[in-house]
């Protein structure tokens, strides 16, 4: 009873939305979960969503938390561009921001507070700058007054606020070690240092910020790898077991970290570095069984990957491997061609069958055994029908042959008539001879 009351209390902080929401929402900021009642992922998110509602209420956030059955109110869901379940959106005025992060309470609340707040947050003092820098591993700052660069910065912020924070400051607020070649400027602080945006070398500001919004070295999981696909970078990963403290596992991880740190100026435009715990996800991605520890470089844009042709012993070997990829001498595997797509379909089907049998053997036997049994019965029926048909056909052929023999020799009536005809002819001759003899006697 206590648990039921607690769940009901949590749910009270999440409003069930209906068609009236469309007209009443414009004056408020809403964080909405568009769900489907039958969706398993939606049911898994529900307790987390209730916790989000409680936390946002307790902290006095202006963001209201709600949920909407997208199957009952499909027209509203379609208007907001909902194409899957669950879909989390923050609705602010006429803008709708998609949440694409991990479905945890802290990450969702962080997203809501970031997007609901000011687009560009000012940093009025060095103390405030130091406080913000401690909280954020990656920090974008516009430095200077009004300019076309600032207008572009604001435009990019409105697009990428779903991923990171954007700040502005005057030059005297920045740490003393920061040297800017000119003002205005856009600076990113991360990895214990800073990098200044250069339009001629870095290209479009939006693309540069999208590439730089990650630290130089990451703990990569499936979601992070998906997000890295937007950067256009190759991803160099040490696939290890975090629980294994052997020399080989820690050595490969250290090599990747050293390359990310010491060769950043050489590779940061083309490569992202990190490590991944375990090989389950990477095996399903590559459709191959990688023995860990190992190093793999992924091209998330076309699903190609590169494996070193020799053992990576040190940093120099890793740098050589990367240079081989850049100059095209390293062999690319995988890809998104027709054969790979067919292989993917077969691999996914096989993985699905195996996972079902591993998780629930009885369910697997029912799901796959029943259709196989029906198909077997159908095949048996077809084969049996063919056998009977063959016997009937054999009898028909036999009868036809018999009829042909009868037609060649004549039917029994025709043969009897023929015998009678011969007898009649002989009798007439004998009658003539008999008549002559009788005349002679006379």
Buried (B, 14 or more C-beta within 10 A) or exposed (E): EEEEEEEEEBBEBBBEBEEEBBEEBEEEBBBBBBBBEEBEEBEEBBEBBBBBBBBBBEEEBEBBBBBBBBBEBEEBBEEBEBEEBBBBBBBBEEEBBEBBBEBEBEBBBEBBBBBBBEBBBEBEEBEBBEEBBEEEEBBBBBBBEEEEBBEBBBEBBBEBBBBBBBBBBBEEBBEEEBEBEEEBBBBBBBBEEBBBBEEEEBEEBBBBBBBBBBBBBBEBBEEBBEBBBBBBBBBBBBBBEEEEEEEEBBBBBBBBBBBBBEBBEBBBBBBBBBBBBBBEBBBEBBBBEBEBBBBBBBBBEEBBBBBBEEEBEEBEBBBBBBEBBEEEEBEBBBBEEEEBEEEBEEBEEEEEEEEBBEEEEEEBEEBEEEEEEEEEEEEEEEEEEEEEEEEEEEEEEEEEEEEEEEEEEEEEEEEEEEEEEEEEEEEEEEEEEEEEEEEEEE
